[in-house]
């Protein structure tokens, strides 16, 4: 069994107790920072998304003492009387000499949490992180994937790079233990070409534009969610509207509002098994008054509190 040495934060996300040993993390939900994915050199992301796990915890510290306070979005405290436990196992360190090894260790770390019966809450990191997390479900699948993102991320490769920002959903779709993929928040122009959209449809992905959510409401997403397997949620910050989440490298107008995103996550956690979550492409250096961290903190609290209540029912 791989032994993981993590960098523990001064305080856990949303006030969670910190815990250094992944293999002994006995909890319902375990937070793990994965600052470095693959294939980009660590220096290339260090000033951006790699800083997010630490900054996210620090900038939401105002919520840490409120887990026993009444949350009007949940109708009670964070976990109510469910008895749910959350731990924060800190961040996986990156090795600049071993980028591929960083990716392998990330998947092994998430698999360790799943084997211990915990639901992983992953703080990225760039958009190469989601496939690393979903690969960990090989022995714990099948699993479905809900992506909130402005972009399709379905290029097979760009410039010979197959694990980069433009390809995570393509790599996830190739995993045989992934049953269904629903992609929400699509808008504007990115790296996707017409043939990539065709390939995503051909793979069975359900594509829902941000405009469709604005027009038809969150139910247009919730109707696409099946109950055949747990759902892993991957949130690229640019899937949210920059008025509520400006801290990302590619902000685009017209994204999901907080109310829409919260309703989608709440509905998923109420009616489906919640299998985990990651947050990627969060650039704290581009944030305004910590608004992105605050928005993400509220979304995480909403889905965890709702999932805990469903499990306890």
TORRO-454956 format. One line per field, with one value per residue (C-alpha): residue number from 1; residue in three letters; x, y, z. Coordinates in steps of 0.05 Angstrom, whole numbers, plus 5000, padded with zeros to 4 digits. Example, Ala and Ser with C-alpha at 12.3 -4.5 7.8 and 13.67 -1.06 7.14 Angstrom:
BEGIN
k = c(1, 2)
r = c(ala, ser)
east = c(5246, 5273)
north = c(4910, 4979)
up = c(5156, 5143)
END
This chain:
BEGIN
k = c(1, 2, 3, 4, 5, 6, 7, 8, 9, 10, 11, 12, 13, 14, 15, 16, 17, 18, 19, 20, 21, 22, 23, 24, 25, 26, 27, 28, 29, 30, 31, 32, 33, 34, 35, 36, 37, 38, 39, 40, 41, 42, 43, 44, 45, 46, 47, 48, 49, 50, 51, 52, 53, 54, 55, 56, 57, 58, 59, 60, 61, 62, 63, 64, 65, 66, 67, 68, 69, 70, 71, 72, 73, 74, 75, 76, 77, 78, 79, 80, 81, 82, 83, 84, 85, 86, 87, 88, 89, 90, 91, 92, 93, 94, 95, 96, 97, 98, 99, 100, 101, 102, 103, 104, 105, 106, 107, 108, 109, 110, 111, 112, 113, 114, 115, 116, 117, 118, 119, 120, 121, 122, 123, 124, 125, 126, 127, 128, 129, 130, 131, 132, 133, 134, 135, 136, 137, 138, 139, 140, 141, 142, 143, 144, 145, 146, 147, 148, 149, 150, 151, 152, 153, 154, 155, 156, 157, 158, 159, 160, 161, 162, 163, 164, 165, 166, 167, 168, 169, 170, 171, 172, 173, 174, 175, 176, 177, 178, 179, 180, 181, 182, 183, 184, 185, 186, 187, 188, 189, 190, 191, 192, 193, 194, 195, 196, 197, 198, 199, 200, 201, 202, 203, 204, 205, 206, 207, 208, 209, 210, 211, 212, 213, 214, 215, 216, 217, 218, 219, 220, 221, 222, 223, 224, 225, 226, 227, 228, 229, 230, 231, 232, 233, 234, 235, 236, 237, 238, 239, 240, 241, 242, 243, 244, 245, 246, 247, 248, 249, 250, 251, 252, 253, 254, 255, 256, 257, 258, 259, 260, 261, 262, 263, 264, 265, 266, 267, 268, 269, 270, 271, 272, 273, 274, 275, 276, 277, 278, 279, 280, 281, 282, 283, 284, 285, 286, 287, 288, 289, 290, 291, 292, 293, 294, 295, 296, 297, 298, 299, 300, 301, 302, 303, 304, 305, 306, 307, 308, 309, 310, 311, 312, 313)
r = c(unk, unk, unk, unk, unk, unk, unk, unk, unk, unk, unk, unk, unk, unk, unk, unk, unk, unk, unk, unk, unk, unk, unk, unk, unk, unk, unk, unk, unk, unk, unk, unk, unk, unk, unk, unk, unk, unk, unk, unk, unk, unk, unk, unk, unk, unk, unk, unk, unk, unk, unk, unk, unk, unk, unk, unk, unk, unk, unk, unk, unk, unk, unk, unk, unk, unk, unk, unk, unk, unk, unk, unk, unk, unk, unk, unk, unk, unk, unk, unk, unk, unk, unk, unk, unk, unk, unk, unk, unk, unk, unk, unk, unk, unk, unk, unk, unk, unk, unk, unk, unk, unk, unk, unk, unk, unk, unk, unk, unk, unk, unk, unk, unk, unk, unk, unk, unk, unk, unk, unk, unk, unk, unk, unk, unk, unk, unk, unk, unk, unk, unk, unk, unk, unk, unk, unk, unk, unk, unk, unk, unk, unk, unk, unk, unk, unk, unk, unk, unk, unk, unk, unk, unk, unk, unk, unk, unk, unk, unk, unk, unk, unk, unk, unk, unk, unk, unk, unk, unk, unk, unk, unk, unk, unk, unk, unk, unk, unk, unk, unk, unk, unk, unk, unk, unk, unk, unk, unk, unk, unk, unk, unk, unk, unk, unk, unk, unk, unk, unk, unk, unk, unk, unk, unk, unk, unk, unk, unk, unk, unk, unk, unk, unk, unk, unk, unk, unk, unk, unk, unk, unk, unk, unk, unk, unk, unk, unk, unk, unk, unk, unk, unk, unk, unk, unk, unk, unk, unk, unk, unk, unk, unk, unk, unk, unk, unk, unk, unk, unk, unk, unk, unk, unk, unk, unk, unk, unk, unk, unk, unk, unk, unk, unk, unk, unk, unk, unk, unk, unk, unk, unk, unk, unk, unk, unk, unk, unk, unk, unk, unk, unk, unk, unk, unk, unk, unk, unk, unk, unk, unk, unk, unk, unk, unk, unk, unk, unk, unk, unk, unk, unk, unk, unk, unk, unk, unk, unk, unk, unk, unk, unk, unk, unk)
east = c(5000, 5026, 5041, 5020, 5052, 5006, 5016, 4965, 4931, 4928, 4853, 4808, 4757, 4692, 4722, 4736, 4786, 4853, 4881, 4947, 4937, 4893, 4887, 4859, 4812, 4748, 4697, 4637, 4672, 4747, 4777, 4841, 4879, 4910, 4947, 4985, 4959, 4991, 5021, 5038, 5102, 5090, 5119, 5067, 5010, 5041, 5018, 4947, 4905, 4959, 4950, 4875, 4871, 4909, 4876, 4806, 4813, 4842, 4791, 4732, 4757, 4700, 4654, 4695, 4660, 4591, 4582, 4538, 4499, 4432, 4441, 4378, 4399, 4397, 4343, 4390, 4464, 4513, 4503, 4441, 4430, 4458, 4523, 4563, 4638, 4685, 4761, 4812, 4874, 4911, 4947, 4987, 5056, 5080, 5147, 5173, 5219, 5162, 5100, 5072, 5084, 5044, 4985, 4992, 4997, 4935, 4894, 4922, 4906, 4833, 4828, 4854, 4797, 4745, 4772, 4764, 4691, 4699, 4670, 4727, 4722, 4780, 4809, 4847, 4889, 4878, 4830, 4875, 4854, 4783, 4807, 4856, 4799, 4751, 4804, 4804, 4733, 4757, 4747, 4690, 4647, 4607, 4601, 4567, 4598, 4565, 4610, 4596, 4640, 4636, 4676, 4666, 4736, 4730, 4790, 4829, 4894, 4920, 4992, 5004, 4981, 4925, 4917, 4912, 4858, 4820, 4814, 4791, 4721, 4747, 4793, 4736, 4690, 4741, 4737, 4693, 4668, 4636, 4563, 4537, 4566, 4524, 4559, 4526, 4540, 4567, 4573, 4616, 4676, 4733, 4778, 4721, 4712, 4648, 4676, 4690, 4617, 4597, 4643, 4615, 4544, 4567, 4597, 4529, 4545, 4486, 4505, 4465, 4482, 4481, 4426, 4383, 4390, 4372, 4312, 4285, 4313, 4355, 4304, 4331, 4394, 4361, 4318, 4382, 4408, 4398, 4400, 4438, 4505, 4534, 4549, 4618, 4613, 4669, 4664, 4707, 4701, 4690, 4623, 4597, 4582, 4641, 4596, 4597, 4663, 4713, 4774, 4787, 4833, 4779, 4718, 4659, 4593, 4528, 4549, 4507, 4483, 4493, 4419, 4421, 4485, 4461, 4394, 4429, 4475, 4419, 4374, 4429, 4445, 4371, 4353, 4418, 4477, 4532, 4599, 4647, 4667, 4725, 4736, 4786, 4810, 4803, 4854, 4855, 4902, 4847, 4791, 4755, 4744, 4746, 4680, 4698, 4720, 4657, 4613, 4648, 4646, 4571, 4562, 4605, 4566, 4500, 4517, 4550, 4495, 4442, 4479, 4488, 4414, 4395, 4443, 4415, 4342)
north = c(5000, 5069, 5115, 5187, 5246, 5306, 5378, 5393, 5460, 5504, 5495, 5446, 5466, 5489, 5475, 5401, 5367, 5355, 5285, 5265, 5191, 5179, 5104, 5114, 5172, 5144, 5196, 5206, 5261, 5273, 5336, 5327, 5380, 5359, 5422, 5389, 5345, 5330, 5346, 5419, 5437, 5456, 5525, 5536, 5529, 5548, 5621, 5601, 5540, 5505, 5557, 5544, 5489, 5530, 5596, 5566, 5541, 5607, 5651, 5611, 5609, 5656, 5595, 5549, 5565, 5562, 5488, 5486, 5548, 5547, 5545, 5571, 5536, 5469, 5480, 5465, 5460, 5434, 5361, 5368, 5306, 5259, 5245, 5256, 5268, 5307, 5306, 5348, 5309, 5368, 5371, 5322, 5351, 5355, 5332, 5376, 5319, 5269, 5299, 5231, 5206, 5264, 5240, 5168, 5187, 5231, 5173, 5126, 5176, 5182, 5107, 5101, 5146, 5106, 5041, 5070, 5085, 5160, 5207, 5248, 5324, 5344, 5414, 5425, 5443, 5452, 5417, 5356, 5335, 5307, 5245, 5230, 5229, 5189, 5136, 5120, 5091, 5031, 4984, 5025, 5036, 5044, 5119, 5176, 5244, 5313, 5368, 5443, 5479, 5532, 5487, 5418, 5392, 5337, 5346, 5282, 5322, 5392, 5399, 5326, 5334, 5286, 5301, 5376, 5428, 5412, 5337, 5317, 5296, 5256, 5218, 5206, 5182, 5129, 5097, 5034, 5044, 5111, 5101, 5170, 5240, 5303, 5368, 5432, 5506, 5503, 5571, 5615, 5592, 5548, 5495, 5450, 5441, 5416, 5345, 5346, 5363, 5306, 5259, 5279, 5266, 5200, 5179, 5188, 5252, 5297, 5369, 5425, 5497, 5552, 5584, 5522, 5526, 5600, 5586, 5521, 5522, 5471, 5416, 5410, 5382, 5342, 5304, 5278, 5248, 5173, 5133, 5073, 5094, 5148, 5216, 5248, 5323, 5363, 5439, 5482, 5552, 5581, 5544, 5594, 5666, 5712, 5759, 5706, 5671, 5718, 5679, 5637, 5643, 5642, 5681, 5682, 5720, 5682, 5626, 5591, 5635, 5614, 5598, 5553, 5517, 5507, 5480, 5430, 5405, 5403, 5364, 5314, 5303, 5296, 5245, 5209, 5178, 5231, 5200, 5258, 5325, 5364, 5439, 5460, 5522, 5565, 5621, 5658, 5711, 5733, 5734, 5797, 5803, 5727, 5722, 5658, 5623, 5645, 5620, 5554, 5546, 5554, 5505, 5453, 5462, 5455, 5390, 5358, 5378, 5352, 5287, 5274, 5282, 5234, 5181, 5187, 5184)
up = c(5000, 4981, 5040, 5027, 5061, 5055, 5073, 5127, 5128, 5189, 5188, 5151, 5099, 5131, 5199, 5186, 5232, 5198, 5190, 5160, 5142, 5082, 5094, 5164, 5147, 5174, 5154, 5109, 5070, 5063, 5033, 4993, 4955, 4888, 4865, 4809, 4753, 4686, 4636, 4648, 4683, 4755, 4744, 4691, 4740, 4806, 4803, 4786, 4801, 4842, 4896, 4901, 4954, 5006, 4987, 4985, 5057, 5081, 5046, 5073, 5145, 5164, 5157, 5200, 5265, 5234, 5223, 5285, 5265, 5229, 5154, 5118, 5054, 5090, 5141, 5199, 5214, 5162, 5178, 5223, 5265, 5212, 5250, 5187, 5196, 5150, 5153, 5115, 5096, 5067, 5000, 4960, 4947, 4875, 4849, 4792, 4770, 4763, 4731, 4710, 4780, 4808, 4767, 4788, 4862, 4856, 4830, 4883, 4937, 4916, 4910, 4981, 5005, 4967, 4995, 5065, 5050, 5046, 4994, 4964, 4960, 4915, 4912, 4847, 4812, 4738, 4691, 4684, 4754, 4740, 4701, 4756, 4806, 4763, 4747, 4821, 4814, 4773, 4832, 4861, 4800, 4761, 4767, 4730, 4720, 4721, 4695, 4705, 4655, 4601, 4554, 4523, 4540, 4488, 4443, 4434, 4435, 4426, 4402, 4418, 4490, 4507, 4581, 4578, 4592, 4528, 4538, 4608, 4589, 4530, 4576, 4626, 4571, 4553, 4622, 4619, 4691, 4673, 4655, 4638, 4628, 4633, 4615, 4638, 4629, 4558, 4524, 4481, 4441, 4466, 4436, 4413, 4339, 4305, 4302, 4377, 4391, 4344, 4381, 4449, 4425, 4394, 4461, 4493, 4531, 4547, 4531, 4565, 4549, 4601, 4559, 4566, 4642, 4642, 4598, 4626, 4697, 4735, 4722, 4651, 4684, 4739, 4688, 4658, 4723, 4731, 4795, 4768, 4799, 4843, 4813, 4815, 4804, 4771, 4775, 4731, 4759, 4690, 4687, 4737, 4718, 4730, 4770, 4825, 4808, 4775, 4799, 4738, 4678, 4624, 4649, 4602, 4611, 4616, 4663, 4715, 4772, 4844, 4850, 4788, 4809, 4880, 4856, 4810, 4865, 4916, 4869, 4852, 4926, 4944, 4890, 4871, 4907, 4914, 4897, 4904, 4877, 4850, 4839, 4786, 4749, 4811, 4806, 4873, 4847, 4798, 4850, 4874, 4950, 4957, 4920, 4882, 4946, 4982, 4925, 4921, 4997, 4996, 4939, 4976, 5040, 5002, 4968, 5029, 5077, 5029, 5014, 5088, 5100, 5043, 5070, 5140, 5117)
END
